[in-house]
Amino acid sequence: MDMRLAPPCATPARSGSTIAPRFAYLADKTFLTACALYVANRFWGKPLLGDSLHFLRTHLDDCLLLPAALPPLLYVFRKLGLRRDDSPPSLREVGEWTLLWSVAFEWAFPRFLHKGVGDWRDVLAYAVGALVSWLLWRGGTAPAKTLQIQASARSASIRPVRPFSIR
């Protein structure tokens, strides 16, 4: 008996009659890359480069917010039963969290908690990071390729399908 565990992304997640790749959550390459870039920028990029590269100093961390923060959040939601499947984050999930964090960090916290300064460029950086990470989670194309199972009386066949609807 083979007791090895398959990587989380190897097992497909079922959604009705389609099979989508399973989201790897904390083992996701986009998440791990975003975390590594954040640490590198925070501890080496900013101290070594100083103010020479304005984007690295001010907006790279904002671009990395969603790809670094959403997978652990969705993992907790899945474990609590608040997320129904293990599919990659939908455009709706990505958009809702981007909007929520934008309002919180760029409007509510500066206004009510007097923490930070609201900046529309930070909101733009959140949106860019969100869009790029969503595209990466969907396999670089929108919408993602999925497999649709068609059962016939004699045999079952699997064929690639490109669904049009964006959830």
N, C-alpha and C positions, 0 to 999 in steps of 0.2 A: 504494500500500500504506500503510495507516494504522499508524504505528509507536508511537502513544500507548499507554501502559500503563494498564490499568484499575485502579482502587483495589483493594487486597487484599480488601476485603469484598464487592466486586461479583461475584466469581466464586464459584459455589457449591462446596462440598466434598461429595463423594459419600460416602455411608455405606450400603452395601448397595443397597437399592432406593429410598432417600430422598435428598433433596438438602437440605443444611443450609447456612445462610449461612456463608461463610468468615470466620474470626476474623482481625481486622486486626492482632493482636499490638501492635507499637509504634505503630501508627497508630490504635489503638482509642480511641474518644471517652471511654470510662470511664477508661482508663489515663491519657490525657492530662489529663483533668479532675482525677483524683486527684493526679497529679504537680503540676499547677498549684496546687491547693488546699494541698498540702503546702508548696510553696515560699512561697506567700502567708502561710500560718500561721506558718511557721518564721521568715521574715525580716521580716514586717510585723505579723502578728496578735499573736504573743507579745510582741515588744518594745513595741508601741504600747498593747496592752490590759493588759499585766502580769497580775496575778491577778484582774482584774475578771470575766472569764468563765472559770470553772474548767474547763469542758468543752474549750474551745479550747486551754487550756494543757496539759491532761493526757491527753485521750482522742481528740481529732480525728486526731492522727497515727496512733494505733492503728487507728482505723476505716479509714484510708487505706492500711494496710499491704498487704492482699491486692490491692486493685485497682491499686496502684502496683507491686507486686513480682511478681505472678504472670504477667502478660503477657510481660515480658522472659525470665523463667525458661522459660515454655512455648515461646517463640520459640527459645531455645537448644536445648531438648529436641527441637523439630521439626527443626532444622538438623542435630542429631546423630543423627537417626533414632530417637529414643526416644519420639516421639509420632507416632502413625500417620496423623493427618489434621489438617486446619486448621479443625475445627469449634470453636465457642466452648467455653470450659472447661465440663466436665461438673460436676454436683453432687458427684460422687465426687472429682474433682481438687481442686475448691475446698475440700471438707471435709477431705481428707487434708492439704493444705498448711496449712489453718487449724489443724488439730490439731498438726501438726509444729512450726509456728512458735510456737504457744501453749506447748507443752511446752518448746521450746528457750528462748524468751525469758522465760517466767514461772516455770520450774522449774529447768531444767538450768543456764542461765547464772548465775542468782543463787546456786544451791546449790554448783556446782562451780568456777565461774570468779570468783565473788564480784563479778559485774557486774550492777548493777541490783537491783531488788527485785521479787519475784513479787507480782502483784496480780490477783485474780480479775476485777476490773473491766476490766483490759486485755484479758483473754481474752474477756469479753463484747463489748468494742469490736471485737476482731478478728472475732468471729462476726457481729456486725451488719454490718460492712463487707463481709465475705465474702458474706453473704446478699443484701445490696443489689446488690453488683457482679454476682453470679451472675444475679439477676433482670434486671439491665440487659443483660448479655451475652446473655441468652435472649430479648431483645426485650420485657422488662417483664412477661412472663407465664411461668408454669411449667406444663408444658413448652413448649418453643418450637414455633412453627408451622413445619412443614417441607413440602416438596413431594414427593409420591410420584408416580413415573412409572408409569403403567399402559399397557403396550403391548398393542394388539390386532392382529388380523391385518391390518386395513385402515389403522389410524392409531394414533398415540400421543397420549395426552392427559395433561395435567398438572392435578392437582387438589390443593387444600390438605388436609392431614391433621394432626390434633393427636394425636401419639403419647402413650400413657399412661405408658410405661416411662421412668424417669429413670436415665440412665447416669452 
